[in-house]
Amino acid sequence: MWSAWDGPAGRERADRPPGALRGVHLPGHRGGEGHLPGRDDPDLRGKQRRGEFFGTISAAVGGGSGGGLPGHHPGRRDGRRGAVPGGADALEGDPRLPGRRGPFPRRRPGDPSGTPDGGRAGGGFPDPRGLVLPDGTRPNRGGKSAVSRKAFLFPLLCAAFGGAVALSVSTGPVSVSLGQVWQSFWGSGPAGDPAETAAKVVFSLRLPRALLGALVGGALSSSGVAFQALLRNPLADPYILGVSGGAAVGALAASLLLPSGFFLPLPFCAFAGAALAASGVFLLARRRSGVSRERLILMGVVVGAFLNALILLMVALSPPGRIPGALYWLMGDLGLGTPRRVAILVPYVAVGVGGLFLLSRGIDLLLLGDEAAFQTGLPVERVKTAVYITASLLAGSVVAVSGLIGFVGLIVPHGARVLVGSGHRRLLPAAFLLGATFLVVADILARTASPTGELPVGAVTALAGAPFFLYLLRKNGGRP
């Protein structure tokens, strides 16, 4: 009921339908008819949620601050585009776009006018293409120089790899010059015993050894890149996680059970051992709350120590001569490389590296976290399983040939990230080339460091990798 004592507000309350919410049908309400307090348009709410999500991805991948969909101002509720300030670039000048860290552009130190507008009439933001330095040249905006540096990076890595292989082929107790190596490749030069000896040394011993070192180093580096991305831990490595130890146990078991000289199934048996070891590490590290990265590293170290003890026991109890070069094989050795073994190993490495390259986009999304990667439509568990199997295949196949060579998958990925960044489409090829060059050079040092004989190449990589591991551990705050 309405009475005269209630005033006009009482009349409005009396005219409102029974059971209606307050403020819905009031014509003077700020939201208009049909507006509920604290509610917005569902389409706009969806845009805002998508803007927050893509802003998070933009900040994580591009290094910027993110903040919403392009063209959507977070301070407006209608989603309209804000006007780009006068003189600014429509794509670069607006500081509200995702990935911008601050207002564009800033006053350059070389600006002779010292004014925010660069001395242009009309004020506003300056056009960087219109700025002229005192020496008459235009400033470099940085994009082309960065692209040119990256364009020359892979040819430089290929040249470094070729130089390392040439140096490895020409290094050894038998003197073979680079000219003789070149003549051996092309079959030119004078005929005779020295030329034939040089050709046999190059093609039967040194070149297979150098190619084996390249395959092993590239495969271990690619496997390390995959494990570090999968676990989101810079300390992850096939050797530290116990994957290499499992591969060694599988290869040794196959060597003891199979007929002598039967090498073909060894890489597959090593892969099976690596997969079983990695599965055991994951099961031991698993808890109800999930798999902790710190616990995973610790369980990998424990399982690796147990597998190393098992390897020593198998070598000690094996018949004499059953495992050739067992001591050097346990510490990592490339001296058993033959053309036949290199030819058998090439398909395993090619399939593993190619598979990781095809999974590079999924690996990039995994770096954002499982939830964010799932929201982009990525089948997270399938990608994780594929990356895990492929990385285990790489590590297991090369351990079957070269033995336990540690820390290559730990050192090289960090160096490759410094050169090309964290995008795995470029990181994986760079890590493969850098790892191949690194292990070939380490093998040269192992052959020439001692005048009494060769050192195991695993000892050289351990001397370089152990201090680097301590450095990463200290940089990570003492946490694995």
ABEGO torsion letter per residue (X at the ends): XBBAAAEAAAAAAAABBBGBBBGAABAABAAEBGBBBGBBBAAAAAAAAAAAAAAAAAAAAAGBAEGEBBGBBAABAAGBBBBBBBGBBAAAABAABBGBABBOBBBBAABAAGBAAGGBBGEEBBBAAABBBAAGBBBBAGAAAAAAAAAAAAAAAAAAAAAAAAAAAABEABBBBAAAAAAAAAGBEBBEAAAAAAAAAAAAAAAAAAAAAAAAAAAAAAAAAAAAAAAGBAABBAAAAGAAAAAAAAAAAAAAABBBGBAAAAAAAAAAAAAAAAAAAAAAABBAAEBBAAAAAAAAAAAAAAAAAAAAAAAAABBBGABBGAAAAAAEBAAABBAAAAAAAAAAAAAAAAAAAAAAAAAAAAAAEAAAAAAAGBBAAAAAAAAAAAAAAAAAAAAAAAEBBBGAAAAAAAAAAAAAEABAAAAAAAAAAAAAAAAAAAAAAAAAABAAEBBBAAAAAAAAAAAAAAAAAAAAGGBX
